[in-house]
């Protein structure tokens, strides 16, 4: 599958998403964690790789919020990552890659963040 910065890629059907739970998808040979947040009704996509635990597990993390920041908490060591920016709330020197994500024609679509 060939993509570029301006191309949206279909990843899965929108009804494959469960509110407040993550799924893992392969995009450009990278594992991506995709979340549908019930509180904001937004879809978020970040790298699935937990830099603290050294494993692809963030799609299994728990969604939460603090001071209007929606985050995923790693299932390994519980670091919280802002789902909008990828920044680690507990250790600001770590940051996850984020992706542009949308739902279009009942499909979850991704493209590289610019």
C-alpha positions as CSV (number, residue, x, y, z in Angstrom):
1,X,0.0,0.0,0.0
2,X,1.6,3.2,-1.1
3,X,0.8,6.5,0.7
4,X,2.0,10.0,0.9
5,X,1.6,13.0,3.2
6,X,-1.5,14.1,1.2
7,X,-3.2,10.7,0.9
8,X,-5.7,9.3,3.3
9,X,-5.6,5.5,3.7
10,X,-8.5,3.4,4.8
11,X,-7.6,1.4,7.9
12,X,-10.9,-0.2,9.1
13,X,-14.6,0.3,9.2
14,X,-15.8,2.9,11.7
15,X,-17.9,0.3,13.5
16,X,-14.8,-1.7,14.2
17,X,-14.0,1.0,16.9
18,X,-15.3,0.5,20.4
19,X,-15.7,3.7,22.5
20,X,-12.9,4.1,25.1
21,X,-11.0,1.2,23.8
22,X,-8.1,0.9,21.4
23,X,-7.3,-1.1,18.3
24,X,-4.0,-1.7,16.6
25,X,-3.5,-1.3,12.9
26,X,-0.6,-1.5,10.5
27,X,0.1,1.7,8.6
28,X,3.2,2.1,6.4
29,X,4.8,-0.8,8.3
30,X,4.2,0.9,11.6
31,X,1.9,-0.3,14.4
32,X,-0.7,2.5,15.2
33,X,-3.0,2.6,18.2
34,X,-6.4,4.1,17.3
35,X,-8.9,5.2,19.9
36,X,-12.5,6.4,19.8
37,X,-13.0,8.6,22.9
38,X,-16.6,8.6,24.1
39,X,-16.1,11.8,26.1
40,X,-15.1,13.9,23.1
41,X,-16.5,11.7,20.3
42,X,-13.1,12.2,18.6
43,X,-10.8,9.6,17.1
44,X,-7.1,9.6,17.9
45,X,-4.1,7.8,16.5
46,X,-0.7,7.4,18.0
47,X,2.3,5.0,17.7
48,X,1.5,1.7,19.4
49,X,5.1,1.5,20.8
50,X,5.5,2.2,24.5
51,X,9.0,3.7,24.9
52,X,9.1,2.9,28.6
53,X,8.1,-0.8,28.3
54,X,9.8,-1.4,24.9
55,X,6.7,-3.1,23.5
56,X,3.8,-2.5,21.1
57,X,1.0,-2.3,23.7
58,X,-0.5,1.2,23.8
59,X,-3.7,0.1,21.9
60,X,-4.4,-2.0,25.1
61,X,-4.1,1.0,27.4
62,X,-6.8,2.8,29.2
63,X,-8.3,6.2,28.1
64,X,-8.6,8.9,30.7
65,X,-8.6,12.6,31.1
66,X,-7.1,15.3,33.3
67,X,-7.5,19.0,33.0
68,X,-9.3,18.6,29.6
69,X,-6.4,16.5,28.2
70,X,-7.4,13.1,26.8
71,X,-4.7,10.5,27.3
72,X,-4.0,6.8,27.1
73,X,-2.2,5.2,30.1
74,X,0.2,2.4,29.1
75,X,-0.8,-1.0,30.3
76,X,2.8,-1.7,31.4
77,X,4.1,1.1,33.6
78,X,1.1,3.4,33.5
79,X,2.7,6.5,31.9
80,X,0.1,8.7,30.4
81,X,0.3,10.0,26.8
82,X,-1.7,12.9,25.4
83,X,-3.7,11.5,22.5
84,X,-3.7,14.8,20.6
85,X,0.1,15.6,20.9
86,X,1.7,12.3,21.8
87,X,3.5,14.0,24.8
88,X,4.0,12.0,27.9
89,X,2.3,13.7,30.8
90,X,4.6,12.0,33.4
91,X,7.9,12.4,31.6
92,X,7.8,15.3,29.1
93,X,11.1,14.2,27.4
94,X,9.2,11.3,25.8
95,X,6.7,11.8,22.9
96,X,4.8,9.4,20.7
97,X,4.3,9.9,17.0
98,X,0.8,11.1,16.2
99,X,-1.2,10.6,13.0
100,X,-4.0,12.5,11.3
101,X,-7.1,10.4,11.6
102,X,-10.7,10.9,10.5
103,X,-13.9,9.0,9.8
104,X,-15.0,9.4,6.2
105,X,-17.8,7.3,4.5
106,X,-17.9,5.0,7.5
107,X,-14.1,4.3,7.2
108,X,-11.4,5.1,9.6
109,X,-8.6,6.8,7.6
110,X,-5.0,7.8,8.5
111,X,-2.4,9.9,7.0
112,X,1.0,11.1,8.2
113,X,1.0,14.2,10.4
114,X,2.7,17.1,8.8
